[in-house]
Structures are given as C-alpha cells and as structure tokens.
Amino acid sequence: MKKVLFAVPVLIAIVALSFIHKPAEEGGIKWMTLKEAEEAQKKQPRKIVVDVYTEWCGWCKRMDATTFKHPEIVKYVNENFYAVRFDAETKETIRFNGKDYKYATQNNRGYNEWAAVMLNGNLGYPTTVYFDEQLDEILLAPGYQDPQTFETYLNFIASNSYKTIKWEEYQVKFRGKVSN
C-alpha cells in the first residue's frame, strides 16, 4: 500500500511535467536536412532557406537564440520555406542537385565544399542562403541578422520581389510585423 501511495504522486508529477516542459525545438522552425528538403521539393516545391553555421561561431549561436526563436519568424519560415541548417564544417559528403561535395582540409580546420560553393569562397558565418523552387541560388545574406532584418529578407524572397526590385529599395519600403 505504501508503494502505491508513493507511486501515485510521482506519476501525477511526471504527467504534469510532461505538459509543462516542452522540448526546445517543439514549436520552432522545422529544420530539415538538405536531403529532406530536396525530397520535399519534389512533392511540393517551395523556396529553401539555408542557415550556414559552425559550432564555434558566437554570432550563429546568437541568431539561434534570438532570430530563429522569434514567433513571427518561426511562423513565416514554416509556412513559406523549407529550412535547412548546414554546418559548414561537416565532414559528411553532401549531395546537392546531383553533385557530391566533400570535406576539404585547410590549416587546422576544414570546410565542406558545398559551403565554399554556396558562399562563393567567402567562408564567413553565419550566412543565410536562399534557393528558388528549382534549387537555383537566389541570394546570400552574410552575417548575423536580427529578427527584423531577417523578416525583411524572408519577405523579399517569398514575395518574389527580388525579381523586380533591388534589395536596397525593398528594405527601405518594407514594413513587417517584427520589431526588435
């Protein structure tokens, strides 16, 4: 009987905590692998946003903690893009658009060749890269972006405004929902 009396409150506490505590990724941006994004593209074409980061990058971590957690950003990305997180220093061979990209050693570190191709050899992090529905690169945006700036880029790409107006003009005109 004592075991039952002890077990019941423990079970109640576990059940209650499971409703209170949600994993950090739940309700956030639905990150995919590159392979998953390419497969999803075949079923339902969308633009792809790629967050190119490294484990040691402080600004990358800040963008993770702020921009990628902002509710309006999360909602907009999940509704309009396939989102890919790509570690530029992954040692995995990456296959993209029918081509393989390997890890290249450089000094004490290295990088994945796909990062170098996407970033035109400028291996600075974080960098956000946008692809259209045909997997052609549209734009790369280097550096940390606060939620407001990131929202402007997202809308510029999703609305196809990049086809008709220059970025500099668009960012002056755009009024989004996000405020810093």
C-alpha positions as CSV (number, residue, x, y, z in Angstrom):
1,M,0.0,0.0,0.0
2,K,2.9,2.4,0.8
3,K,4.3,1.8,-2.7
4,V,1.0,2.7,-4.3
5,L,0.7,5.9,-2.1
6,F,4.2,6.9,-3.2
7,A,3.8,5.9,-6.9
8,V,0.6,7.9,-7.4
9,P,2.0,11.4,-6.6
10,V,5.2,10.5,-8.6
11,L,3.1,9.6,-11.7
12,I,0.9,12.7,-11.3
13,A,4.1,14.8,-11.2
14,I,5.6,13.1,-14.2
15,V,2.4,13.6,-16.2
16,A,2.1,17.3,-15.1
17,L,5.7,18.0,-16.0
18,S,5.3,16.4,-19.4
19,F,2.6,19.0,-20.2
20,I,4.6,21.9,-18.8
21,H,8.0,21.2,-20.2
22,K,8.3,21.3,-24.0
23,P,11.4,20.4,-25.9
24,A,13.3,23.5,-27.2
25,E,12.7,22.5,-30.9
26,E,9.0,22.0,-30.5
27,G,7.1,24.9,-31.9
28,G,10.2,26.3,-33.5
29,I,11.5,26.3,-37.1
30,K,11.1,23.0,-38.7
31,W,14.7,22.4,-39.7
32,M,15.4,19.7,-42.3
33,T,18.5,18.1,-43.7
34,L,19.4,19.1,-47.2
35,K,18.3,15.7,-48.5
36,E,14.9,16.0,-46.8
37,A,14.4,19.5,-48.3
38,E,15.3,18.2,-51.8
39,E,12.8,15.3,-51.3
40,A,10.1,17.7,-50.1
41,Q,10.8,19.9,-53.1
42,K,9.8,17.1,-55.4
43,K,6.4,16.7,-53.7
44,Q,5.6,20.4,-53.0
45,P,8.0,23.0,-54.5
46,R,9.0,25.8,-52.1
47,K,11.9,28.1,-51.7
48,I,14.7,26.9,-49.4
49,V,16.4,29.0,-46.8
50,V,19.8,27.6,-45.6
51,D,21.4,28.7,-42.4
52,V,25.1,28.2,-42.9
53,Y,26.8,28.0,-39.5
54,T,29.6,26.4,-37.5
55,E,29.7,25.0,-34.0
56,W,32.2,27.6,-32.8
57,C,30.5,30.7,-34.2
58,G,29.2,33.0,-31.5
59,W,27.0,35.1,-33.9
60,C,25.5,31.8,-35.1
61,K,24.5,30.9,-31.6
62,R,23.1,34.4,-31.0
63,M,21.0,34.1,-34.2
64,D,19.7,30.6,-33.0
65,A,18.8,32.1,-29.6
66,T,17.1,35.3,-30.9
67,T,16.1,35.4,-34.6
68,F,15.3,31.7,-35.1
69,K,13.1,31.7,-31.9
70,H,11.1,34.8,-32.7
71,P,7.4,33.6,-33.1
72,E,6.7,35.7,-36.3
73,I,9.9,34.4,-37.9
74,V,9.1,30.8,-36.9
75,K,5.6,31.0,-38.4
76,Y,6.7,32.7,-41.6
77,V,9.6,30.3,-42.3
78,N,7.5,27.2,-41.6
79,E,4.7,28.4,-43.9
80,N,6.8,29.6,-46.8
81,F,10.1,27.8,-46.9
82,Y,11.9,24.6,-46.4
83,A,14.5,25.5,-43.8
84,V,17.9,23.8,-43.7
85,R,20.7,24.1,-41.1
86,F,24.0,23.4,-42.6
87,D,27.2,23.0,-40.6
88,A,29.9,24.4,-43.0
89,E,32.5,22.2,-41.3
90,T,30.6,18.9,-41.6
91,K,32.9,16.0,-42.7
92,E,29.9,14.3,-44.3
93,T,29.8,14.1,-48.1
94,I,26.9,16.2,-49.1
95,R,24.9,15.5,-52.3
96,F,23.1,18.5,-53.7
97,N,21.4,18.9,-57.1
98,G,23.1,15.7,-58.3
99,K,26.7,16.6,-57.3
100,D,28.8,15.4,-54.3
101,Y,30.6,17.8,-52.0
102,K,33.3,16.6,-49.7
103,Y,35.2,17.9,-46.7
104,A,38.3,19.9,-47.5
105,T,41.1,20.3,-45.0
106,Q,42.5,23.8,-44.6
107,N,45.2,24.5,-42.0
108,N,44.0,23.2,-38.6
109,R,40.4,23.2,-39.7
110,G,38.4,22.4,-42.8
111,Y,35.1,23.1,-44.5
112,N,32.6,21.3,-46.7
113,E,33.0,22.1,-50.4
114,W,29.2,22.9,-50.6
115,A,29.7,25.7,-48.1
116,A,32.5,27.2,-50.2
117,V,30.4,26.9,-53.4
118,M,27.3,28.5,-51.8
119,L,29.3,31.3,-50.2
120,N,31.4,32.0,-53.2
121,G,34.5,31.1,-51.3
122,N,33.8,33.7,-48.5
123,L,33.6,31.4,-45.5
124,G,32.0,33.8,-43.0
125,Y,29.4,32.7,-40.5
126,P,26.5,32.9,-40.1
127,T,25.4,33.3,-43.7
128,T,21.9,32.7,-44.9
129,V,21.4,31.4,-48.5
130,Y,18.1,31.4,-50.4
131,F,17.3,29.0,-53.2
132,D,14.3,29.0,-55.5
133,E,12.0,26.1,-56.3
134,Q,14.4,24.8,-59.0
135,L,17.3,24.8,-56.5
136,D,19.0,27.8,-58.1
137,E,20.7,30.2,-55.6
138,I,18.8,33.5,-55.4
139,L,20.7,35.4,-52.7
140,L,23.1,35.1,-49.9
141,A,23.0,37.3,-46.8
142,P,26.2,37.2,-44.8
143,G,26.3,38.0,-41.0
144,Y,24.1,38.0,-38.0
145,Q,20.5,39.2,-38.8
146,D,18.2,40.4,-36.1
147,P,14.6,39.3,-36.4
148,Q,13.5,42.5,-38.2
149,T,16.3,42.2,-40.8
150,F,15.7,38.5,-41.3
151,E,11.9,39.1,-41.8
152,T,12.7,41.6,-44.5
153,Y,14.9,39.1,-46.4
154,L,12.3,36.4,-46.0
155,N,9.6,38.6,-47.4
156,F,11.8,39.9,-50.2
157,I,12.4,36.3,-51.3
158,A,9.0,34.7,-50.6
159,S,7.1,37.5,-52.4
160,N,9.4,37.2,-55.5
161,S,10.2,40.9,-55.1
162,Y,13.9,40.0,-55.8
163,K,12.8,39.6,-59.4
164,T,11.6,43.2,-59.8
165,I,13.2,45.4,-57.2
166,K,16.7,45.9,-55.8
167,W,17.3,44.8,-52.2
168,E,18.3,48.3,-51.1
169,E,15.0,49.7,-52.3
170,Y,13.0,46.9,-50.9
171,Q,14.4,47.2,-47.4
172,V,13.5,50.9,-47.2
173,K,9.9,50.2,-48.3
174,F,9.2,47.0,-46.3
175,R,7.2,47.3,-43.1
176,G,6.9,44.0,-41.4
177,K,5.3,42.6,-38.2
178,V,8.5,42.1,-36.3
179,S,10.0,44.7,-34.1
180,N,13.3,44.5,-32.2
